[in-house]
Amino acid sequence: MPIQYNTRTIAIMTIILIGVAATAVMALQFVNTPPQGPPDGVVLPPTLNVTLLTNAGIMIETNETRIYIDPYSLNSTFAAYPADIILVTHPHGDHYDPTSLDIIETESTEFIFPSNMSAECSTYDATGVVPEDTVMIGDINITAFYMYTLAVEGYPASHPIEANWTSYIITIGNFTIFHSGDSKNILEYYDLAGTIDLAFLPLGPGCQTMTDYEVVQALERIQPAYFIPIHYGYLVHDSWIASYGVDVEENTDCTPIILDYWTKHTFEL
């Protein structure tokens, strides 16, 4: 019996070792085999990635193009994500950040700034625009739109309408994105009704940007399919959706997408 038991144990151990070795070989083959594309004849749906940077900063990526809007407080790792197009809404330091621009620009980067930023346009050889100007870059249509705030309790507007600073409408294929910069809930938003797939609107802070419920009213005017909050303070995006998500659901057909800074969402186009 002892001999039979040892023989059986050796046999079992041999089987186990063979299994472990086979598993190791399969794992090694998996690691060393590059990812395969879809089978012949299978076409994956085109996608668009949107990354919320910080403050009002956005990175938009398709298979062919990377667009930044108001990139702010980027670190050197973003040099690995160079910009094809950079849009800036206005010259305030939390929207126009030359340090970030210098990290992501290349010799072929296209810049679009408000014409009012004449010195900055010269520095970056940017195309200057005013509201309603349209620029085509490849097959991407970029339209400058209105962006301003109003005087409050005797204080002058921090984003005066006469400055002609700009928000942006970006159309990529059949998908249209609106980035509002720091804009108030302005009457011109009625002109966008039903034309926007994804809207970025600021939650504040700041007495001259939109109040909490004004964001809901802006969504009622614009009627985008999706809304991503930008320009918010610590945990404000969570508290806002908790307080006003029901109003958005009841008053619009818009789906809010709540992102933390430095996170990404993918849309299938």
Long-range contacts (C-beta under 8 A, 24 or more apart in sequence): 45-268, 45-269, 46-173, 46-268, 46-269, 47-266, 47-267, 47-268, 47-269, 48-172, 48-175, 48-266, 48-267, 48-269, 49-264, 49-265, 49-266, 49-267, 50-177, 50-198, 50-228, 50-264, 50-265, 50-266, 50-267, 51-262, 51-263, 51-264, 52-228, 52-230, 52-259, 52-260, 52-261, 52-262, 52-263, 52-264, 53-261, 53-262, 54-261, 54-262, 55-94, 55-95, 55-230, 55-231, 56-89, 56-94, 56-95, 56-179, 56-181, 56-182, 56-200, 56-202, 56-230, 56-231, 57-100, 57-230, 58-179, 58-200, 58-230, 60-170, 60-172, 60-177, 62-172, 64-138, 65-138, 65-140, 65-172, 67-140, 67-170, 68-104, 69-168, 69-179, 69-200, 70-95, 70-96, 70-179, 70-181, 71-97, 71-100, 71-101, 71-104, 72-97, 72-100, 73-97, 73-100, 74-99, 74-100, 74-103, 74-104, 75-103, 76-103, 78-103, 78-104, 79-103, 79-104, 82-106, 82-109, 83-109, 84-108, 84-109, 84-110, 84-137, 85-109, 85-110, 85-111, 85-112, 85-137, 85-140, 85-142, 86-110, 86-111, 86-112, 86-124, 87-112, 87-113, 87-142, 87-168, 87-170, 87-179, 88-112, 88-113, 88-114, 88-117, 88-120, 88-126, 89-114, 89-147, 89-165, 89-166, 89-167, 89-168, 89-179, 89-181, 89-182, 90-114, 90-117, 90-147, 90-159, 90-163, 90-165, 90-166, 90-181, 90-182, 91-116, 91-117, 91-120, 91-165, 92-182, 95-181, 95-182, 96-120, 98-123, 110-137, 112-142, 112-144, 112-168, 114-144, 114-163, 114-164, 114-165, 114-166, 115-164, 116-163, 116-164, 116-165, 129-166, 130-164, 130-166, 131-164, 131-166, 139-173, 140-170, 140-171, 140-172, 141-169, 141-170, 141-171, 142-168, 142-169, 142-170, 142-171, 143-168, 143-169, 143-170, 143-171, 144-168, 145-169, 145-178, 145-188, 145-192, 146-183, 146-186, 146-188, 147-180, 147-181, 147-182, 147-183, 148-183, 148-184, 148-186, 149-182, 149-183, 149-184, 149-208, 149-209, 150-184, 150-208, 152-207, 152-208, 155-207, 155-208, 157-208, 158-182, 158-206, 158-208, 159-183, 159-184, 159-208, 169-195, 169-196, 172-269, 173-269, 174-269, 175-267, 175-269, 178-222, 178-224, 179-230, 180-218, 182-206, 182-209, 182-231, 184-208, 184-209, 184-210, 184-214, 185-210, 185-214, 185-215, 185-217, 185-218, 185-221, 189-218, 189-221, 189-222, 190-221, 192-221, 192-222, 193-221, 193-222, 193-223, 194-223, 196-222, 196-223, 196-224, 196-225, 197-224, 197-225, 197-226, 197-267, 198-224, 198-225, 198-226, 198-227, 198-228, 198-267, 199-224, 199-226, 199-227, 199-228, 199-254, 200-227, 200-228, 200-229, 200-230, 201-227, 201-229, 201-230, 202-229, 202-230, 202-231, 202-232, 203-229, 203-230, 203-231, 203-232, 203-233, 203-236, 203-237, 203-240, 204-231, 204-232, 204-233, 204-236, 205-232, 205-233, 205-236, 212-240, 212-243, 212-244, 213-244, 213-247, 215-240, 215-244, 216-244, 216-247, 216-248, 216-251, 216-252, 219-248, 219-251, 219-252, 219-254, 220-251, 220-252, 223-252, 223-253, 223-254, 224-254, 225-253, 225-254, 225-255, 226-254, 226-255, 226-256, 226-257, 226-267, 227-254, 227-255, 227-256, 227-257, 228-256, 228-257, 228-258, 228-259, 228-265, 229-256, 229-258, 229-259
